[in-house]
């Protein structure tokens, strides 16, 4: 599929955006909402368990085109969409009309990855400190600006099962982890073509995520 020429927007910050709150709410759940009975913390924790349970060869987070994302439309109430582990990606997905959870920019750490951290509070603080350094975030959904700073999610600690040959390159198996970051939790889209773009970077610019999703949404009457 031919890629679309995209305008570089790296200097944009969502503090400079002025989204219409009514329009934004048409696309995105409120942080106080509990889609399908779960909090944002619960859903984002499930997202991390999903992405890190997949080995590199099939992990959609390191996929440049979108071909690695596997969806079972008969089971999914919420679709987990991947970001990147750094850098730019432009992906094309054909998906059923469902709620969608995707990261803007986020961070996870664990006892396996950072064994010098000795306490659960230490894991939580480590994740918090990393995201506190994020200085530039923005997102658009079908051209509508989304105020990303409204959607920061911090987790308590949880049990994480890391896949063999996982994308962060640490010892597989069970460990305790914590995460923090900015997310979009999108309401089900109408049938048709949609474009979602998310961007985030730290104060130095060394950590940067920029993802464009071209979504071809079809209706199968399960929302």
C-alpha positions, 0 to 999 in steps of 0.5 A: 500500500502506498504511504502518505507523505506526512508533514513533520510536526515534531515542534508541536506540543499539546499544551499549544493545542486547543481541542474542542472538549466535546469533539475530543470526548466523541473519540476518547474515553475519559480517564474516569471511565471504566470501559467494559468494567475495567479502569485505565490502569487495569487495561494498560497493565493488560496491554503491557502483559500482552506486548511483552508476552510476544517474542521479537519475531511476531511482536507488532511493536517492532513492525514497520507495516502492520502485518504482525498484528493478529486480532481475533474479532470474535474475542476482542472487546478492546483492541490493543494497538502497538506503538514503537519502542522508539522512533517512527512507524507508519502502519496499516490495519484492517480492524473491526469496530471496537474500542482501541487502546494504544500508547502515546509514550510510556515506560515500564521497568521491572526487577528483572530489568533493573535488579538494583531496585529493591522495593515495589515503591522503587519500581513505581518511582523509577517509572514515574521519574522517567515519564516526568521527563516527557516534555512534548506529547500530542495526538490527532484522531481524524484531524482532531487534536487530542489533549494527551496530558489528560491521559497519563496512567500510573500503575501499581506493581504487577506480575509480568511474564516476559517472553523468550527473546522478548523485545526489551532483551532481558531474562524471560519469565516472571518478574514484578513490574510497574509502568507509567505513561500517556495513552489513548483509549479510543471509542469504537470508530464508524465504519470506514477510513481513519487516521490516528497519529501520536507523538511523544519525546523527552526533554533532551529529544533522545527518546522519541516516539512517532506513530501513524496508524491508517485504520480501515474499520469494518462493522461486525455488530459487536461493540 
